[in-house]
Every structure is written in C-alpha cells, then in structure tokens.
Amino acid sequence: MKSIIGGKTQASLLAVALLAGTIVAANAPAYAGRFAQNHPRRAEVLHRDNRINRSLNRNYGHLGGHYGQLKAEDRGIRRQEQAEARANGGHITKGEKRQLNHEENALRAQEHADRTNK
C-alpha cells in the first residue's frame, strides 16, 4: 500500500504522537498503580467482594439452586465499583462505599438464607 504522507512527515507525526503519549503518561495520577494504599474505601469494598466470592464458590451446591443468581449479583457489585472508581479518578466516595457495602450485606444475607434453608 502506497503512503499518501511522505516519509519525513510520517516521522514527524510519529514523534508528535509519542511525545503526546509521554505527556499524558507523565500527567497520570500518582496512585494509578497503588489504589489500595491511597484509597482504603475501595480496598475495603474489594476485599469484602473477594470474601463473598470465595464463600459463594465454597458453598456451590448448597445454595438451593441460586448459585448463578448470586454470582451474577456479585459480578454486578464489582462492575459497579469499577465504574464508580473510573468516574472518580480511581477512588470511590463515602456515599458510594456505603451503597456498595449495603449491596454486599444484602448479598451476604441472601447467601446465608439460601445456604441454611436448603
């Protein structure tokens, strides 16, 4: 395929694109890779979500046939947390944490009820 843009122009455009990428990377938040240290609310929610996920997996077959529904709700909570963190620059607000904890508590209660009522 023949290039419409000349060789020197292509090199210039490439250099500008690389420079722009470097500037964007340099302006990335300092916490981008270490959210747990700087955002304890998010770490708490994710820790509880992981604990619920392990519990669901451990009790597979003892949930009265509701395993799929409970797993779907668990995935929904995680997706909601990720979307809220993305919208807020990598963290979640106190209100969002409260809402996510409320949903996790309800999921935990559902799991317990399904496990004990068989």
For each residue, the residues with C-beta under 8 A, 3 or more apart:
1:
2:
3: 6 7 10
4:
5: 9 10 13
6: 3 9 10
7: 3 10 11
8: 11 12
9: 5 6 12 13
10: 3 5 6 7 13 14
11: 7 8 14 15
12: 8 9 15 16
13: 5 9 10 16 17
14: 10 11 17 18
15: 11 12 18 19
16: 12 13 19 20
17: 13 14 20 21
18: 14 15 21 22
19: 15 16 22 23
20: 16 17 23 24
21: 17 18 24 25
22: 18 19 25 26
23: 19 20 26 27
24: 20 21 27 28
25: 21 22 28
26: 22 23
27: 23 24
28: 24 25 32
29: 32 89 90
30:
31: 34 35 37 38 39 90 91
32: 28 29 35 90
33:
34: 31 37 38
35: 31 32 38 39 42 43 85 90 91
36: 39 40 42 43
37: 31 34
38: 31 34 35 91
39: 31 35 36 42 43 85 90 91 92
40: 36 43 44
41: 44 45 91 92 93 94 96 97
42: 35 36 39 45 46 81 85 90 91 92 97
43: 35 36 39 40 46 47
44: 40 41 47 48 97
45: 41 42 48 49 81 92 97 100 101 104
46: 42 43 49 50 78 81
47: 43 44 50 51
48: 44 45 51 52 101 104
49: 45 46 52 53 74 77 78 81 104
50: 46 47 53 54
51: 47 48 54 55
52: 48 49 55 56 74 104 107 108 111
53: 49 50 56 57 71 74
54: 50 51 57 58
55: 51 52 58 59 108 111
56: 52 53 59 60 63 67 70 71 74 111
57: 53 54 60
58: 54 55
59: 55 56 62 63 111 115
60: 56 57 63 67
61: 67
62: 59 115 118
63: 56 59 60 66 67 70 111 114 115
64: 114 115 117 118
65:
66: 63 69 70 110 114
67: 56 60 61 63 70 71
68: 71 72
69: 66 72 73
70: 56 63 66 67 73 74 107 110 111 114
71: 53 56 67 68 74 75
72: 68 69 75 76
73: 69 70 76 77 103 107 110
74: 49 52 53 56 70 71 77 78 107
75: 71 72 78 79
76: 72 73 79 80
77: 49 73 74 80 81 100 103 104 107
78: 46 49 74 75 81 82
79: 75 76 82 83
80: 76 77 83 84 100 103
81: 42 45 46 49 77 78 84 85 92 96 100
82: 78 79 85 86
83: 79 80 86 87
84: 80 81 87 88 92 93 96 100
85: 35 39 42 81 82 88 90 91 92
86: 82 83 90
87: 83 84
88: 84 85 91 92 93 96
89: 29
90: 29 31 32 35 39 42 85 86
91: 31 35 38 39 41 42 85 88
92: 39 41 42 45 81 84 85 88 96 97 100
93: 41 84 88 96 97
94: 41 97 98
95: 98 99
96: 41 81 84 88 92 93 99 100
97: 41 42 44 45 92 93 94 100 101
98: 94 95 101 102
99: 95 96 102 103
100: 45 77 80 81 84 92 96 97 103 104
101: 45 48 97 98 104 105
102: 98 99 105 106
103: 73 77 80 99 100 106 107
104: 45 48 49 52 77 100 101 107 108
105: 101 102 108 109
106: 102 103 109 110
107: 52 70 73 74 77 103 104 110 111
108: 52 55 104 105 111 112
109: 105 106 112 113
110: 66 70 73 106 107 113 114
111: 52 55 56 59 63 70 107 108 114 115
112: 108 109 115 116
113: 109 110 116 117
114: 63 64 66 70 110 111 117
115: 59 62 63 64 111 112 118
116: 112 113
117: 64 113 114
118: 62 64 115
